[in-house]
Amino acid sequence: MIVCSNCNHTNMAGAVFCSECGAPLGLADSLTTQNITTGQVREAVSKKPVLHAPAPAVALNNDWVTLHLLDTGQVLPLSERNEFTLGRISEGQPIMPDIDLSPYQAYANGVSRLHAVIKREGNQILLMDLGSSNGTYVNGKRLNPNAEQILKNGDVVALGKLKVQVLLKPTGQIN
């Protein structure tokens, strides 16, 4: 358990931010926000993906996972680091997510400012809800806050109502 130095709330082990006040816990002080430019956003091959059949793994540069935004068909590649927070930026917000989903109607779809974290541990890709207001779902099943869920290629993740298909690189190709 990790105790927040800001509000003294007890958080689950491994939490990056306090689930009560949102303050960074431990290593979160050294994390930085990654901006994704339009040059990094790739159009998906198909505008209407098959949601229930596993999608082929996408091997783009050294990306270990890509997030396929189902409403727009855009693909956000994630690389360089092993952990990213997902959420939306709000004016006056002191803590920023690594991946800002604001350009993709995040507010209208119920995405919290710090909604979830996706990370790579060895050959596994894990997703954890950060106590979001509207929940995080994997293939229609709601995740418990601060509990990690293993993701598989083709899983559909809903951050509130924003649906994202997770496309993983084959295990042997993850650096």
C-alpha distance (Angstrom), angle and dihedral (degrees) to the residues before:
residue distance angle dihedral
M1 . . .
I2 3.78 . .
V3 3.81 121.1 .
C4 3.81 115.7 -146.9
S5 3.80 112.0 -122.8
N6 3.81 89.7 -150.5
C7 3.84 102.9 52.5
N8 3.85 103.8 3.4
H9 3.82 91.7 -121.4
T10 3.82 114.4 154.7
N11 3.83 111.4 -122.4
M12 3.80 132.0 -169.8
A13 3.82 117.1 -91.1
G14 3.80 110.8 -90.4
A15 3.82 94.6 28.0
V16 3.78 113.4 144.9
F17 3.81 97.0 -164.2
C18 3.80 132.4 28.9
S19 3.81 110.3 -97.6
E20 3.82 89.8 -147.5
C21 3.83 105.1 47.4
G22 3.83 103.6 5.9
A23 3.81 94.8 -121.4
P24 3.83 116.5 150.6
L25 3.80 115.8 -98.3
G26 3.81 118.3 -145.9
L27 3.82 110.5 -56.3
A28 3.80 92.7 25.5
D29 3.82 89.0 84.3
S30 3.82 90.0 70.0
L31 3.82 95.9 47.7
T32 3.78 120.6 104.3
T33 3.78 133.4 -158.4
Q34 3.79 116.4 -108.0
N35 3.79 116.8 -143.6
I36 3.77 115.9 -147.8
T37 3.78 113.1 -148.2
T38 3.75 124.3 -154.4
G39 3.81 88.3 -107.1
Q40 3.81 88.1 66.0
V41 3.79 94.6 49.4
R42 3.77 111.5 90.9
E43 3.77 126.5 -162.6
A44 3.78 112.7 -119.8
V45 3.79 119.0 -119.6
S46 3.80 93.2 -122.6
K47 3.80 127.9 37.8
K48 3.83 91.3 -157.3
P49 3.82 109.4 46.6
V50 3.77 123.0 -168.7
L51 3.80 101.2 -105.7
H52 3.78 101.6 -163.4
A53 3.79 101.4 40.7
P54 3.81 117.0 75.5
A55 3.77 111.0 -101.8
P56 3.78 120.8 -131.2
A57 3.78 113.5 -93.2
V58 3.77 113.4 -99.4
A59 3.79 114.5 -134.8
L60 3.80 106.8 -163.5
N61 3.81 116.9 163.9
N62 3.83 107.3 -63.5
D63 3.81 95.2 -27.0
W64 3.80 112.6 140.2
V65 3.80 93.7 -169.4
T66 3.78 137.0 8.6
L67 3.78 126.4 -158.1
H68 3.81 113.5 -139.1
L69 3.81 109.4 -156.0
L70 3.80 102.5 -144.1
D71 3.83 97.2 -158.3
T72 3.80 96.2 52.5
G73 3.82 102.7 24.1
Q74 3.80 91.3 -127.6
V75 3.79 122.7 139.4
L76 3.80 123.2 -144.8
P77 3.82 112.5 -159.3
L78 3.81 117.9 -149.4
S79 3.79 119.7 -156.3
E80 3.81 144.1 132.9
R81 3.81 95.2 54.2
N82 3.79 134.3 53.9
E83 3.81 97.8 -134.9
F84 3.81 135.8 42.5
T85 3.79 132.3 178.8
L86 3.80 115.2 -140.2
G87 3.79 123.2 -150.3
R88 3.77 144.0 94.9
I89 3.77 134.2 -75.7
S90 3.79 117.8 -119.1
E91 3.79 126.6 -171.6
G92 3.80 111.6 -93.6
Q93 3.80 92.6 14.7
P94 3.81 109.7 146.4
I95 3.82 95.8 -160.7
M96 3.79 119.4 54.2
P97 3.82 128.9 -160.0
D98 3.79 118.4 -121.8
I99 3.80 90.4 -127.1
D100 3.82 113.8 40.8
L101 3.80 109.8 -153.5
S102 3.83 93.7 -178.2
P103 3.84 93.4 108.6
Y104 3.82 88.4 60.1
Q105 3.84 97.9 59.2
A106 3.81 92.1 -92.2
Y107 3.80 94.4 156.1
A108 3.82 93.7 50.5
N109 3.83 89.8 47.2
G110 3.81 94.5 52.5
V111 3.81 100.0 -107.0
S112 3.82 111.5 161.6
R113 3.79 122.2 -132.0
L114 3.81 89.5 -108.2
H115 3.78 101.4 19.8
A116 3.81 109.7 156.1
V117 3.78 144.4 -18.7
I118 3.80 126.4 -130.4
K119 3.78 118.3 -163.5
R120 3.77 143.9 169.0
E121 3.81 120.2 -128.9
G122 3.79 111.7 177.6
N123 3.80 106.4 -54.3
Q124 3.81 94.4 -19.0
I125 3.78 129.1 92.6
L126 3.81 113.2 -151.5
L127 3.80 132.7 -166.8
M128 3.81 125.2 -161.9
D129 3.81 129.2 -176.0
L130 3.81 110.6 -132.9
G131 3.81 95.3 -147.6
S132 3.81 93.5 -76.4
S133 3.80 120.8 -174.6
N134 3.82 96.6 -124.4
G135 3.79 99.7 32.2
T136 3.78 137.3 -122.0
Y137 3.79 120.3 -100.2
V138 3.81 131.9 -166.3
N139 3.80 112.9 -158.7
G140 3.82 89.6 -20.5
K141 3.82 96.7 -49.8
R142 3.81 116.6 115.7
L143 3.81 116.5 -126.2
N144 3.77 121.6 -133.7
P145 3.82 110.8 -117.0
N146 3.82 115.2 -95.2
A147 3.83 92.7 8.6
E148 3.80 118.0 119.1
Q149 3.81 121.0 -126.6
I150 3.83 122.8 -164.1
L151 3.81 112.0 -126.0
K152 3.79 126.8 -146.1
N153 3.79 129.3 -159.0
G154 3.80 109.7 -80.3
D155 3.82 96.9 20.7
V156 3.80 113.3 147.5
V157 3.80 112.6 -134.0
A158 3.80 120.6 -165.6
L159 3.79 117.3 -158.5
G160 3.79 96.9 -166.2
K161 3.81 98.8 -48.9
L162 3.84 96.2 -27.8
K163 3.80 105.7 108.6
V164 3.79 121.1 -152.3
Q165 3.80 127.9 177.5
V166 3.81 113.5 -143.7
L167 3.80 114.5 -135.6
L168 3.79 113.8 -168.6
K169 3.76 130.1 -163.2
P170 3.83 112.6 -119.8
T171 3.82 110.2 -86.6
G172 3.80 95.2 -111.5
Q173 3.82 91.0 54.5
I174 3.82 97.7 53.7
N175 3.80 107.6 107.9
